[in-house]
Amino acid sequence: MKRIYVLSLLAGVAFAASVLLSPAFNSLLNRFGKDQFYVYVIDAGKRILPGAVVKEIYEYRLPAMDESGEQKTLTFTADKQLSLDTYLRLYVSSANKVTAWEEVQQQELPNRIKNGNLP
């Protein structure tokens, strides 16, 4: 009888660990509860090469706007060069740090931004 409980417990721990360590869960945490700002990519970004990492990283500093019209200039990085004339949704922490970003279509933008008010 005790073996069943131990096996069930181990299976539960293994499942919880696989969920917590998955990239999808990490991505969800980077978006959950964050403020959303929108940017229009008009800059090719600055290529930076971090330390011993072979992969290129691009840094962007762009004007952004949230749904209510608040404007900020935000700095964030991407692991690829972003296409010009692209809209992005940035997820921003309370410390003004961009924790995640994703490309969005123009029709997905909030109305205030869709009407050409994006800086």
C-alpha positions in Angstrom: 0.0 0.0 0.0 2.8 2.4 0.9 4.5 1.8 -2.5 1.5 3.2 -4.3 1.6 6.4 -2.3 5.3 6.8 -2.9 5.0 6.2 -6.6 2.1 8.6 -6.8 4.1 11.2 -4.9 7.1 10.7 -7.2 4.9 11.0 -10.3 3.4 14.2 -9.0 6.8 15.7 -8.2 8.1 14.7 -11.7 5.0 16.3 -13.3 5.3 19.5 -11.3 9.0 19.8 -12.1 8.4 19.2 -15.8 5.8 22.0 -15.9 7.9 24.4 -13.8 11.0 23.9 -15.9 9.3 24.0 -19.3 10.0 27.0 -21.6 6.3 27.6 -22.1 5.7 28.1 -18.3 8.7 30.5 -18.2 7.2 32.4 -21.1 3.9 32.6 -19.3 5.5 33.9 -16.1 7.3 36.6 -18.2 3.9 37.9 -19.5 1.6 37.3 -16.5 0.6 40.5 -14.6 2.8 42.8 -16.7 1.9 46.1 -18.3 1.6 45.9 -22.1 3.1 48.5 -24.3 3.2 48.6 -28.1 6.1 49.7 -30.4 6.5 50.1 -34.1 10.0 48.9 -35.2 11.6 51.6 -37.2 15.2 50.8 -36.2 17.4 47.9 -37.3 18.7 47.6 -33.7 22.2 47.6 -32.4 24.0 44.3 -32.6 25.7 43.3 -29.4 27.8 40.2 -28.7 27.6 39.1 -25.1 30.7 37.5 -23.5 31.4 33.9 -24.5 28.0 33.4 -26.1 28.2 32.8 -29.9 24.6 33.9 -30.6 24.0 37.5 -31.7 21.7 39.7 -29.7 20.1 42.9 -30.9 19.3 45.8 -28.7 16.4 48.1 -29.4 15.4 51.5 -27.8 12.0 52.6 -29.1 9.2 54.9 -28.1 6.3 52.8 -26.8 2.6 53.5 -25.8 0.1 51.6 -23.7 -3.6 51.4 -24.2 -4.3 54.5 -22.1 -1.9 56.6 -24.1 1.0 56.7 -21.7 4.3 57.0 -23.6 7.8 55.7 -22.6 11.0 54.9 -24.3 11.8 51.3 -23.6 15.0 49.3 -24.2 14.9 45.6 -24.8 16.8 42.8 -26.6 15.9 40.2 -29.1 17.8 37.1 -30.2 17.3 38.0 -33.8 17.2 41.1 -35.9 13.6 42.3 -36.0 11.9 43.1 -39.3 11.3 46.8 -39.9 7.7 48.1 -40.1 6.6 45.5 -37.5 4.4 46.1 -34.5 5.4 44.5 -31.2 3.6 44.0 -27.8 6.1 44.5 -25.0 5.4 43.0 -21.5 6.9 45.5 -19.0 7.5 44.8 -15.3 6.9 47.5 -12.6 10.6 48.2 -12.8 10.2 49.3 -16.4 12.1 46.1 -17.6 10.8 44.4 -20.7 10.3 40.8 -19.8 8.9 39.5 -23.1 7.8 40.7 -26.5 5.8 39.3 -29.4 4.9 40.4 -32.9 1.3 41.6 -33.4 -0.7 42.4 -36.5 -2.0 45.9 -36.9 -5.6 44.8 -36.4 -4.7 43.4 -33.0 -3.6 46.8 -31.7 -5.8 48.8 -29.3 -8.0 51.4 -31.1 -6.1 54.3 -29.7 -2.8 53.0 -31.2 -4.4 51.5 -34.4 -5.5 55.0 -35.4 -2.0 56.1 -36.0 -1.2 57.5 -32.5 1.8 55.2 -31.9 4.9 57.3 -31.5 
